[in-house]
Amino acid sequence: MQLTGAYVAGRTSVALVVVAEDGDVRWLNDAARRLVAPFGGTWNGPGSALEQLRGIRPGARWAAVRWPSPVGGTRWWEVACRHLGPGDPAVLYEITDETDRHQRDMGVRNAQWRLARLESMAGMGSWEWIPLSGRVHLSDGLLRLLGLPEGGEIDFEAYRGMLHPDDLPMVDATLAEALRSGGTFSYVHRVFTADRAAMRIFECFGEVVPDATGAPSRVLGTSRDVTEQQKARQELAFLAEHDPLTGVANRRRFTARLAQCAASAQGAALLLVDVDNFKDINDLRGHAVGDHVMRSLAASLTARIGPDALLGRLGGDEFAVVAPGRDADAGLALAETLCRAIACAPIADGGSPLRVTVSIGVSGVAQGSDVETVLSQADLALYEAKRGGRNRARVFVPDQYDQAVRRVSLLQRVAAALDNDTMELDAQPIVDLRTGAVTRHELLIRLRDGLEPDLGPADFLPAAERSDLVLQLDRWVLERAVRALASPAARASGLRLEVNMSARSLEDGDLGGWILAQLRSADVEPGRLGLEITETAAVTSLDAARTLATQLIEAGCGFALDDFGSGFGSFTYLKYLRFTSVKIGGDFVRQLDDNRIDRALVAAVIGVCQKLKMTTVAEQVDRAELVELLRTLGVDHGQGYHLGRPRPLADLLVPAAM
């Protein structure tokens, strides 16, 4: 077979088109026909593919041409143009179809764009390190996180220079081990931005890629900015063991340390510190000043108790100190020193200096002591200090045991009432301030066992909360609440009940599951039961409260923060805990019509709750004048003697007359 030029031209994959001087196609090969025919195109006539080549002049080398196909879609060509021969005005177009390559390139570019967007959205980036050359390539997303210009590259030593010096040994060791053993690795480190103005925390994951011989040729990885997550974790970890208002240990951490001291041969001294007349400070100076006093006292006490002692806030205006290695007498000496120091250091609050005193009860903590017992002993000593005139310290002595016996007798009476089912529940209505309709009731426990004197919650709950008896009380109330909700009358009326929970019960990890099991067993909708916790309970058991709140709210139950506003730390709990409603404390509500500060604070609480989609309840609404004012401010519900006094729960379970 003779290989002529025409034969070869007819079989090449490159499209060849010869155009005469008059613009008509003089000749084309089969590849040129295949270039357009399958897509509805031709090389002659109006709208032909030739129109796309008019602007390409002889001498052009592989110009990009976009041809819109008559049947839809776009084809991408690269075109070279030259004269056919010397003295011949005709031109030859050489055309290659680059559509597939173009689409692949577009796919790559789209993938790169998506990756960059995802990196930006996720606060992360990718990197590649070539160990032999030291070259480090960072993605644009990572360059932005580090404050470096996009498209730049740095070497490994320059990148190491951006790491926090304390983290360098860990990073170097991890990378060295990864290069030695191969495979994947991870670490978290701190890194400075390029201008050294800020420090971020990165979580890194990497993989060593070997060459054909198995030696590491490059290292690929990702870095995610976890600065905010780490900050949130640190805040939550701090709040789990610290009081958010003062920064000292919370009740949970303190009692754990007290138990450690009670198990140690060296023993300890326990001091219960109570701020004298603290309620007067709040009432006369306001809660902001009260909070300032608590913070100042915490700082003053911490500075004087010694490095081995631990200061904790047990709630309200009560601090506690556990001082390892001291007996009761040494504890009393420390307590007297603290009383004198606090009394001699007035607290500045922006106005006139505020003189504050404390009363302290002391108990020795011998090895094998029971934590609840030594707390009760210190509490009895504290009572003696207050009874003796305040601003003084007293140590527990056996003569005070009669008072402890009375307390035990009280707890025994409460336990017997539980066993004999002589506890009773009253229900106080919570009213929709817009319609006046009762939406739910709060349950209030009463001891009506026929003995004298009659006891209200304030008489026995403080003692019960120092023992496991409060766990039985809380479950007793919850059982009776679910039983009441399951009654025919309650189902017919759509009765909804709210139950107060103690801090001790919040630490019961089984409580949430037990509550939901009770509801399922009684076939009661979760939305008809709500729980209330106080700020003190939240302070004591922040982690436990968050777990319980999440479990119950997701199941449909209500979860309310009770007595909101008793301290400005309350807003901390709205940040870290889920609530369905907030009950505004009576201290802010009672004088709302006469006190513009109370009105401003209540308005602030309402604004926050509305943003967080939480309903609000005003407590202690005892006058008609308050109702309209609360409604105007935007409070959703109210509770108090003016709106409805407590009455026996049994009265609500009587079937309505036909």
C-alpha positions as CSV (number, residue, x, y, z in Angstrom):
1,M,0.0,0.0,0.0
2,Q,1.3,3.4,-1.0
3,L,1.2,5.9,1.9
4,T,0.2,9.1,0.3
5,G,-0.3,12.4,2.2
6,A,-4.0,12.2,1.4
7,Y,-4.2,8.7,2.9
8,V,-2.5,9.8,6.1
9,A,-4.5,13.0,6.4
10,G,-7.7,11.1,6.0
11,R,-6.9,8.8,8.9
12,T,-5.3,11.1,11.5
13,S,-7.2,11.9,14.7
14,V,-6.5,15.6,14.2
15,A,-9.2,17.4,12.4
16,L,-7.9,19.2,9.3
17,V,-9.9,21.8,7.4
18,V,-8.6,23.8,4.4
19,V,-10.5,27.0,3.8
20,A,-10.2,28.9,0.5
21,E,-9.6,32.6,0.1
22,D,-13.3,33.1,-0.5
23,G,-14.1,31.5,2.9
24,D,-15.5,28.2,1.6
25,V,-14.2,24.9,2.8
26,R,-12.0,23.5,0.0
27,W,-11.2,20.2,1.8
28,L,-11.6,18.4,5.1
29,N,-10.7,15.0,6.5
30,D,-12.8,12.4,8.2
31,A,-11.6,13.6,11.7
32,A,-13.1,17.1,10.9
33,R,-16.4,15.5,10.0
34,R,-16.4,13.4,13.2
35,L,-15.6,16.6,15.1
36,V,-19.0,18.2,14.4
37,A,-21.4,15.7,12.7
38,P,-22.3,13.7,15.9
39,F,-23.3,17.0,17.5
40,G,-25.5,18.3,14.7
41,G,-22.9,20.5,13.1
42,T,-21.6,21.1,9.6
43,W,-18.7,22.9,8.0
44,N,-20.7,24.7,5.3
45,G,-23.6,27.1,5.3
46,P,-25.1,29.5,7.8
47,G,-24.3,28.7,11.4
48,S,-21.6,26.2,10.5
49,A,-18.7,25.3,12.8
50,L,-16.5,27.3,10.5
51,E,-17.9,30.5,12.0
52,Q,-16.0,29.7,15.2
53,L,-12.7,29.8,13.3
54,R,-13.0,33.1,11.5
55,G,-11.2,35.0,14.2
56,I,-8.1,32.8,14.2
57,R,-5.4,34.1,11.9
58,P,-2.5,32.2,10.3
59,G,0.3,31.7,12.7
60,A,-1.9,31.0,15.7
61,R,-0.7,28.0,17.8
62,W,-3.4,26.1,19.6
63,A,-5.9,28.8,20.4
64,A,-8.8,27.7,22.6
65,V,-12.2,27.7,20.9
66,R,-15.6,27.2,22.4
67,W,-18.1,25.7,20.0
68,P,-21.8,25.6,21.1
69,S,-23.3,22.4,19.7
70,P,-26.6,22.7,17.8
71,V,-28.0,19.8,19.8
72,G,-27.0,21.3,23.1
73,G,-23.8,21.4,25.2
74,T,-20.5,22.9,24.5
75,R,-17.4,21.4,22.8
76,W,-13.9,22.7,23.5
77,W,-11.3,22.8,20.8
78,E,-7.7,23.8,20.4
79,V,-6.9,25.2,17.0
80,A,-3.7,25.9,15.1
81,C,-3.8,27.9,11.8
82,R,-1.3,28.4,9.0
83,H,-1.1,29.0,5.2
84,L,-1.4,25.9,3.2
85,G,1.8,26.7,1.2
86,P,3.9,29.4,-0.2
87,G,1.9,31.6,-2.5
88,D,-1.4,29.7,-1.7
89,P,-3.9,32.0,0.1
90,A,-5.8,29.0,1.5
91,V,-5.4,28.3,5.2
92,L,-5.2,25.0,7.0
93,Y,-6.8,24.6,10.4
94,E,-5.6,21.8,12.7
95,I,-8.2,21.1,15.4
96,T,-8.1,18.8,18.4
97,D,-11.1,18.0,20.6
98,E,-10.2,18.9,24.1
99,T,-13.7,18.6,25.6
100,D,-12.9,15.6,27.8
101,R,-9.8,17.1,29.1
102,H,-11.6,20.4,29.7
103,Q,-14.3,18.6,31.7
104,R,-11.7,16.8,33.7
105,D,-10.0,20.0,34.4
106,M,-13.3,21.6,35.4
107,G,-14.0,18.7,37.7
108,V,-10.6,19.2,39.3
109,R,-11.2,22.9,39.7
110,N,-14.7,22.4,41.1
111,A,-13.3,19.8,43.5
112,Q,-10.6,22.2,44.6
113,W,-13.1,25.0,45.0
114,R,-15.4,22.7,47.0
115,L,-12.5,21.6,49.2
116,A,-11.5,25.2,49.8
117,R,-15.1,26.2,50.7
118,L,-15.5,23.2,53.0
119,E,-12.1,23.9,54.7
120,S,-13.2,27.5,55.2
121,M,-16.6,26.4,56.6
122,A,-15.0,23.8,58.9
123,G,-12.2,26.1,60.1
124,M,-9.6,23.7,58.7
125,G,-6.9,23.2,56.0
126,S,-4.6,20.6,54.6
127,W,-0.8,20.4,54.3
128,E,1.9,18.4,52.7
129,W,5.5,18.1,54.0
130,I,8.4,16.7,52.0
131,P,10.9,15.6,54.7
132,L,13.9,15.4,52.3
133,S,13.6,19.0,51.1
134,G,11.9,20.5,54.1
135,R,9.3,22.0,51.8
136,V,5.8,22.5,53.3
137,H,2.8,23.2,51.1
138,L,-0.2,24.6,52.9
139,S,-3.7,24.9,51.4
140,D,-5.2,28.3,51.0
141,G,-7.6,27.5,53.9
142,L,-4.7,26.8,56.2
143,L,-2.8,29.8,55.0
144,R,-5.8,32.0,55.9
145,L,-6.0,30.4,59.4
146,L,-2.4,31.2,60.0
147,G,-2.6,34.8,58.6
148,L,-0.3,34.0,55.6
149,P,-0.9,35.1,52.1
150,E,-2.7,32.7,49.8
151,G,-0.6,30.7,47.4
152,G,2.5,31.0,49.5
153,E,4.8,28.2,50.7
154,I,7.1,28.0,53.7
155,D,9.8,25.5,54.8
156,F,9.5,23.2,57.7
157,E,11.7,25.2,60.0
158,A,9.6,28.4,59.4
159,Y,6.5,26.5,60.3
160,R,8.1,25.1,63.4
161,G,8.9,28.6,64.4
162,M,5.2,29.4,64.5
163,L,4.4,26.6,67.0
164,H,4.2,27.3,70.8
165,P,7.6,26.5,72.3
166,D,6.1,24.2,75.0
167,D,4.4,22.1,72.2
168,L,7.5,21.7,70.0
169,P,8.9,18.6,71.8
170,M,5.6,16.8,71.5
171,V,5.2,17.7,67.8
172,D,8.8,16.7,67.0
173,A,8.5,13.4,68.9
174,T,5.2,12.5,67.2
175,L,6.5,13.3,63.7
176,A,9.8,11.4,64.3
177,E,7.9,8.3,65.5
178,A,5.5,8.6,62.5
179,L,8.5,8.8,60.1
180,R,10.1,5.8,61.8
181,S,7.0,3.5,61.9
182,G,4.9,4.9,59.1
183,G,1.1,5.0,59.2
184,T,-1.1,7.7,60.7
185,F,-0.7,10.0,63.7
186,S,-2.5,12.9,65.4
187,Y,-1.8,15.6,67.9
188,V,-3.2,18.9,69.2
189,H,-0.9,21.9,69.4
190,R,-0.8,25.7,69.8
191,V,0.3,27.9,67.0
192,F,0.9,31.6,66.6
193,T,-0.5,33.5,63.6
194,A,2.0,35.0,61.2
195,D,1.9,38.4,62.9
196,R,2.3,36.8,66.4
197,A,-0.8,38.8,67.5
198,A,-2.9,35.7,68.3
199,M,-2.5,32.1,69.3
200,R,-4.8,29.3,67.9
201,I,-5.2,25.7,68.8
202,F,-5.0,23.2,66.0
203,E,-6.0,19.5,65.9
204,C,-3.9,17.7,63.4
205,F,-4.2,14.3,61.7
206,G,-1.5,13.1,59.3
207,E,-0.3,10.1,57.3
208,V,3.2,9.2,56.1
209,V,3.3,8.2,52.4
210,P,6.2,5.9,51.5
211,D,8.0,5.7,48.2
212,A,8.6,2.4,46.2
213,T,11.3,1.4,48.7
214,G,9.2,1.9,51.7
215,A,11.0,5.1,52.8
216,P,8.9,8.1,53.8
217,S,8.6,10.4,50.8
218,R,6.0,12.8,52.0
219,V,3.6,13.5,54.9
220,L,0.0,14.5,54.2
221,G,-2.3,16.0,56.9
222,T,-5.1,18.2,57.9
223,S,-5.3,20.9,60.6
224,R,-8.5,22.0,62.2
225,D,-8.9,25.2,64.3
226,V,-10.4,24.0,67.6
227,T,-9.6,27.1,69.6
228,E,-13.2,27.9,70.4
229,Q,-14.1,24.2,71.2
230,Q,-11.1,24.0,73.5
231,K,-12.1,27.2,75.2
232,A,-15.6,25.9,75.7
233,R,-14.3,22.6,77.1
234,Q,-12.0,24.4,79.5
235,E,-14.9,26.6,80.6
236,L,-17.2,23.6,81.2
237,A,-14.4,21.7,82.9
238,F,-13.9,24.7,85.2
239,L,-17.6,25.0,85.9
240,A,-17.8,21.3,86.7
241,E,-15.6,21.9,89.8
242,H,-15.8,25.6,90.5
243,D,-18.4,28.1,91.5
244,P,-18.9,30.4,88.5
245,L,-19.4,33.5,90.7
246,T,-16.3,33.3,92.9
247,G,-14.1,30.8,91.1
248,V,-13.5,28.7,94.2
249,A,-14.4,25.0,94.5
250,N,-18.1,24.1,94.2
251,R,-19.9,21.8,96.6
252,R,-19.2,18.7,94.6
253,R,-15.4,19.2,94.5
254,F,-15.3,20.4,98.1
255,T,-17.1,17.4,99.5
256,A,-14.9,15.1,97.5
257,R,-11.8,16.7,99.0
258,L,-13.4,16.5,102.5
259,A,-14.0,12.8,102.0
260,Q,-10.3,12.4,101.0
261,C,-9.2,14.1,104.2
262,A,-11.6,11.9,106.3
263,A,-9.9,8.8,104.8
264,S,-6.4,10.2,105.6
265,A,-4.4,9.5,108.8
266,Q,-3.5,13.2,109.1
267,G,-7.1,14.3,109.4
268,A,-8.2,17.8,108.9
269,A,-10.2,20.7,110.2
270,L,-13.5,21.7,108.6
271,L,-14.7,25.4,108.8
272,L,-18.2,26.4,107.7
273,V,-18.1,30.2,107.0
274,D,-21.4,32.1,106.8
275,V,-21.7,35.8,105.8
276,D,-23.5,37.7,108.6
277,N,-26.7,39.4,107.5
278,F,-26.0,38.8,103.9
279,K,-29.7,39.1,103.0
280,D,-29.6,42.7,104.3
281,I,-26.7,43.4,101.9
282,N,-28.7,42.1,99.0
283,D,-31.9,43.9,100.0
284,L,-30.2,47.3,100.7
285,R,-27.4,47.4,98.3
286,G,-28.7,45.1,95.5
287,H,-27.6,41.7,94.1
288,A,-24.7,43.2,92.1
289,V,-23.1,44.4,95.4
290,G,-23.9,41.1,97.0
291,D,-22.1,39.3,94.2
292,H,-19.2,41.6,94.6
293,V,-19.1,40.9,98.3
294,M,-19.0,37.2,97.7
295,R,-16.2,37.5,95.2
296,S,-14.2,39.8,97.5
297,L,-14.6,37.4,100.4
298,A,-13.6,34.4,98.3
299,A,-10.4,36.2,97.4
300,S,-9.7,37.3,101.0
301,L,-10.3,33.9,102.4
302,T,-8.2,32.1,99.8
303,A,-5.3,34.4,100.5
304,R,-5.3,33.5,104.3
305,I,-6.1,29.8,104.6
306,G,-2.7,28.5,103.3
307,P,-1.7,26.6,100.2
308,D,-2.8,23.2,101.4
309,A,-6.3,24.2,102.4
310,L,-9.3,24.3,100.0
311,L,-12.0,26.9,100.0
312,G,-15.4,26.0,98.6
313,R,-18.7,27.7,98.2
314,L,-21.5,25.4,99.3
315,G,-24.2,27.7,98.0
316,G,-25.9,31.0,98.8
317,D,-23.8,32.9,101.4
318,E,-22.0,29.9,102.8
319,F,-18.3,29.0,102.2
320,A,-16.3,26.1,103.7
321,V,-12.7,25.4,104.3
322,V,-11.0,22.1,104.7
323,A,-7.5,22.4,106.1
324,P,-5.5,19.1,106.0
325,G,-3.2,18.2,108.9
326,R,-5.0,20.5,111.5
327,D,-7.0,19.4,114.5
328,A,-10.1,21.2,115.8
329,D,-8.1,23.6,118.0
330,A,-5.9,24.6,115.1
331,G,-9.0,25.0,112.9
332,L,-10.5,27.2,115.6
333,A,-7.4,29.4,115.6
334,L,-7.5,29.7,111.9
335,A,-11.2,30.6,112.0
336,E,-10.7,33.3,114.6
337,T,-7.9,34.8,112.4
338,L,-10.3,34.8,109.4
339,C,-13.0,36.5,111.4
340,R,-10.7,39.3,112.5
341,A,-9.2,39.7,109.0
342,I,-12.6,40.0,107.3
343,A,-14.0,42.4,109.9
344,C,-10.9,44.7,109.6
345,A,-11.0,45.0,105.8
346,P,-14.1,46.9,104.6
347,I,-15.1,46.0,101.0
348,A,-15.3,48.9,98.5
349,D,-18.4,48.8,96.3
350,G,-18.1,52.1,94.5
351,G,-19.8,53.9,97.2
352,S,-19.1,54.0,101.0
353,P,-17.0,51.0,102.2
354,L,-19.1,48.0,103.3
355,R,-18.1,46.4,106.6
356,V,-18.8,42.7,106.4
357,T,-18.3,40.0,109.1
358,V,-18.5,36.3,109.1
359,S,-19.4,33.6,111.6
360,I,-17.5,30.3,111.5
361,G,-18.3,26.8,112.8
362,V,-15.4,24.4,113.2
363,S,-15.2,20.6,113.4
364,G,-12.3,18.2,113.5
365,V,-12.1,15.6,110.8
366,A,-10.5,12.5,112.2
367,Q,-9.6,9.5,110.1
368,G,-12.7,7.4,109.4
369,S,-15.1,10.3,110.0
370,D,-18.4,10.4,108.1
371,V,-18.6,13.5,105.9
372,E,-22.2,14.2,106.7
373,T,-21.5,13.9,110.4
374,V,-18.6,16.4,110.4
375,L,-20.7,18.8,108.2
376,S,-23.5,18.6,110.7
377,Q,-21.1,19.1,113.6
378,A,-19.6,22.2,111.9
379,D,-23.1,23.4,111.2
380,L,-24.0,23.1,114.8
381,A,-20.9,25.0,115.8
382,L,-21.8,27.7,113.2
383,Y,-25.3,28.0,114.8
384,E,-23.6,28.6,118.2
385,A,-21.4,31.3,116.6
386,K,-24.4,33.1,115.3
387,R,-26.4,32.7,118.5
388,G,-23.4,34.1,120.4
389,G,-23.7,37.4,118.4
390,R,-22.0,36.7,115.0
391,N,-18.6,37.8,113.9
392,R,-17.0,35.0,115.9
393,A,-15.9,31.3,115.6
394,R,-17.0,28.3,117.6
395,V,-15.8,24.7,117.6
396,F,-18.1,21.7,117.9
397,V,-18.1,20.2,121.4
398,P,-20.0,17.2,122.7
399,D,-22.4,19.5,124.6
400,Q,-23.9,20.4,121.2
401,Y,-24.8,16.8,120.6
402,D,-28.4,17.3,121.9
403,Q,-29.0,19.6,119.0
404,A,-27.7,16.9,116.6
405,V,-30.0,14.4,118.3
406,R,-32.9,16.7,117.6
407,R,-31.9,17.0,114.0
408,V,-31.6,13.2,113.7
409,S,-35.0,13.0,115.4
410,L,-36.4,15.3,112.7
411,L,-35.0,13.2,109.9
412,Q,-36.4,10.1,111.5
413,R,-39.8,11.8,111.7
414,V,-39.5,12.6,108.0
415,A,-38.4,9.1,107.1
416,A,-41.3,7.7,109.1
417,A,-43.7,10.0,107.3
418,L,-42.4,8.6,104.0
419,D,-42.8,5.0,105.2
420,N,-46.3,5.7,106.5
421,D,-47.3,7.8,103.6
422,T,-48.2,10.8,105.8
423,M,-46.4,13.3,103.6
424,E,-48.8,15.4,101.6
425,L,-48.6,17.5,98.5
426,D,-50.1,20.9,97.9
427,A,-50.4,22.4,94.4
428,Q,-50.0,26.1,93.6
429,P,-51.3,27.3,90.2
430,I,-49.1,29.0,87.6
431,V,-51.2,31.4,85.5
432,D,-51.0,32.6,81.9
433,L,-50.8,36.4,82.4
434,R,-52.4,37.1,79.0
435,T,-55.5,34.9,79.4
436,G,-55.7,34.3,83.2
437,A,-55.9,30.6,82.6
438,V,-54.1,28.1,84.9
439,T,-51.5,26.3,82.7
440,R,-49.9,24.1,85.4
441,H,-49.3,23.7,89.1
442,E,-46.1,23.6,91.2
443,L,-46.1,20.8,93.8
444,L,-45.2,21.8,97.4
445,I,-44.4,19.1,100.0
446,R,-45.9,19.2,103.5
447,L,-45.4,17.0,106.6
448,R,-48.9,16.4,108.1
449,D,-48.3,13.4,110.3
450,G,-50.5,14.4,113.2
451,L,-47.5,15.2,115.4
452,E,-46.7,18.6,116.9
453,P,-45.4,20.9,115.6
454,D,-46.5,20.9,112.0
455,L,-43.5,21.2,109.7
456,G,-43.1,23.0,106.4
457,P,-40.4,22.4,103.9
458,A,-38.1,25.1,105.5
459,D,-38.2,23.1,108.7
460,F,-37.0,19.7,107.4
461,L,-35.6,20.1,103.8
462,P,-32.2,21.7,104.9
463,A,-31.6,18.8,107.2
464,A,-32.8,16.3,104.6
465,E,-30.5,17.7,102.0
466,R,-27.5,16.9,104.1
467,S,-28.4,13.2,104.0
468,D,-29.6,10.6,101.5
469,L,-33.1,11.1,102.8
470,V,-33.6,13.9,100.2
471,L,-33.2,11.4,97.4
472,Q,-36.1,9.4,98.8
473,L,-38.2,12.6,99.2
474,D,-37.6,13.7,95.6
475,R,-38.5,10.3,94.2
476,W,-41.6,10.1,96.5
477,V,-42.8,13.5,95.1
478,L,-42.1,12.4,91.5
479,E,-44.0,9.1,92.0
480,R,-47.0,10.9,93.5
481,A,-46.9,13.5,90.7
482,V,-46.9,10.8,87.9
483,R,-49.7,8.9,89.8
484,A,-51.7,12.1,90.0
485,L,-51.2,12.8,86.3
486,A,-52.4,9.3,85.4
487,S,-55.7,9.8,87.2
488,P,-58.9,10.1,85.1
489,A,-59.6,13.6,86.4
490,A,-56.1,14.8,85.6
491,R,-56.2,13.3,82.1
492,A,-59.6,14.9,81.5
493,S,-58.5,18.3,82.6
494,G,-55.0,18.1,81.0
495,L,-53.4,18.7,84.4
496,R,-49.7,19.6,84.3
497,L,-47.4,19.5,87.3
498,E,-43.9,20.8,88.2
499,V,-41.6,19.2,90.8
500,N,-38.7,20.8,92.6
501,M,-35.4,18.8,92.5
502,S,-32.6,19.0,95.1
503,A,-29.0,19.2,94.1
504,R,-28.3,15.8,95.6
505,S,-30.9,14.2,93.2
506,L,-29.3,15.9,90.2
507,E,-26.2,13.8,90.9
508,D,-28.2,10.6,90.6
509,G,-27.2,9.4,87.1
510,D,-30.3,7.0,87.0
511,L,-32.8,9.7,87.8
512,G,-33.6,10.8,84.2
513,G,-34.2,7.2,83.0
514,W,-36.2,6.4,86.1
515,I,-38.5,9.4,85.5
516,L,-39.1,8.5,81.9
517,A,-39.8,4.9,82.9
518,Q,-42.4,6.1,85.4
519,L,-44.1,8.2,82.7
520,R,-44.2,5.3,80.3
521,S,-45.5,2.8,82.8
522,A,-48.3,5.2,83.7
523,D,-48.9,6.1,80.1
524,V,-48.5,9.8,80.9
525,E,-47.3,12.2,78.2
526,P,-43.9,13.7,79.2
527,G,-45.0,17.2,78.3
528,R,-47.3,17.2,81.4
529,L,-44.4,16.9,83.8
530,G,-41.8,19.5,84.5
531,L,-38.8,19.7,86.8
532,E,-37.5,22.8,88.6
533,I,-33.9,23.3,89.9
534,T,-32.6,26.3,91.8
535,E,-29.5,28.3,91.0
536,T,-27.8,26.7,94.1
537,A,-28.6,23.2,92.7
538,A,-27.1,24.2,89.4
539,V,-24.0,25.6,91.0
540,T,-23.5,22.3,92.9
541,S,-24.1,19.9,90.0
542,L,-23.6,21.7,86.7
543,D,-22.6,18.6,84.7
544,A,-25.3,16.5,86.2
545,A,-27.9,19.2,85.6
546,R,-26.9,19.5,82.0
547,T,-27.2,15.7,81.4
548,L,-30.6,15.5,83.1
549,A,-31.9,18.6,81.3
550,T,-30.9,17.3,77.9
551,Q,-32.4,13.8,78.5
552,L,-35.7,15.2,79.8
553,I,-36.2,18.0,77.4
554,E,-35.5,15.8,74.4
555,A,-38.2,13.4,75.8
556,G,-40.6,16.3,76.0
557,C,-40.6,17.2,79.7
558,G,-40.2,20.7,81.0
559,F,-37.1,21.9,82.8
560,A,-37.2,25.2,84.6
561,L,-34.5,27.3,86.4
562,D,-36.1,28.4,89.6
563,D,-35.5,31.6,91.6
564,F,-33.6,33.1,88.6
565,G,-31.7,36.3,89.5
566,S,-30.6,35.5,93.0
567,G,-27.1,36.1,91.6
568,F,-25.7,37.4,88.4
569,G,-24.1,34.1,87.9
570,S,-27.6,33.0,86.8
571,F,-26.9,34.0,83.2
572,T,-24.0,31.4,83.2
573,Y,-26.5,28.6,83.5
574,L,-28.6,29.9,80.6
575,K,-25.4,29.6,78.5
576,Y,-24.4,26.1,79.5
577,L,-27.7,24.5,80.5
578,R,-30.9,23.8,78.5
579,F,-34.1,25.1,80.1
580,T,-37.7,25.4,78.8
581,S,-38.6,28.1,81.2
582,V,-37.1,30.5,83.8
583,K,-38.8,31.5,87.0
584,I,-37.9,35.1,88.0
585,G,-37.2,35.3,91.7
586,G,-39.6,37.1,94.0
587,D,-36.9,39.4,95.2
588,F,-37.2,41.1,91.8
589,V,-41.0,40.9,91.5
590,R,-42.3,42.0,94.8
591,Q,-41.3,45.7,94.4
592,L,-41.5,45.8,90.7
593,D,-44.0,48.6,90.5
594,D,-41.9,50.8,92.8
595,N,-38.3,49.9,91.9
596,R,-37.0,50.9,88.5
597,I,-33.8,48.8,88.9
598,D,-36.0,45.7,89.5
599,R,-38.0,46.6,86.4
600,A,-34.8,47.0,84.3
601,L,-33.4,43.6,85.5
602,V,-36.7,41.8,84.9
603,A,-36.8,43.3,81.4
604,A,-33.3,42.1,80.7
605,V,-34.2,38.6,81.9
606,I,-37.2,38.6,79.6
607,G,-35.2,39.7,76.6
608,V,-32.6,37.0,77.1
609,C,-35.3,34.3,77.6
610,Q,-37.2,35.4,74.4
611,K,-34.0,35.2,72.4
612,L,-33.4,31.7,73.8
613,K,-37.1,30.7,73.3
614,M,-37.7,30.1,77.0
615,T,-40.9,31.1,78.7
616,T,-40.8,33.2,81.8
617,V,-42.7,32.9,85.1
618,A,-42.8,35.6,87.7
619,E,-42.8,34.3,91.3
620,Q,-44.5,35.8,94.4
621,V,-47.1,37.9,92.5
622,D,-49.0,39.0,95.6
623,R,-50.8,42.1,94.4
624,A,-53.1,43.0,91.5
625,E,-50.9,45.9,90.5
626,L,-48.1,43.6,89.6
627,V,-50.1,41.6,87.1
628,E,-50.6,44.3,84.5
629,L,-47.0,45.5,84.9
630,L,-45.7,42.0,84.4
631,R,-47.9,41.5,81.4
632,T,-46.7,44.8,79.9
633,L,-43.0,43.8,80.4
634,G,-43.7,40.6,78.5
635,V,-43.7,38.0,81.3
636,D,-45.5,34.9,80.1
637,H,-46.8,33.4,83.4
638,G,-47.2,34.3,87.1
639,Q,-47.4,32.5,90.4
640,G,-48.2,33.9,93.8
641,Y,-50.9,34.3,96.4
642,H,-52.8,36.9,94.4
643,L,-53.1,34.5,91.5
644,G,-53.8,31.4,93.5
645,R,-52.9,29.9,96.9
646,P,-51.6,26.4,97.3
647,R,-54.3,23.8,98.0
648,P,-54.1,20.0,98.4
649,L,-53.3,18.2,95.3
650,A,-56.1,15.8,96.0
651,D,-58.6,18.6,95.4
652,L,-57.5,18.8,91.8
653,L,-58.1,15.1,91.3
654,V,-61.8,15.1,92.1
655,P,-63.8,14.4,88.9
656,A,-65.7,17.4,87.6
657,A,-69.4,17.3,88.3
658,M,-71.5,16.2,85.4
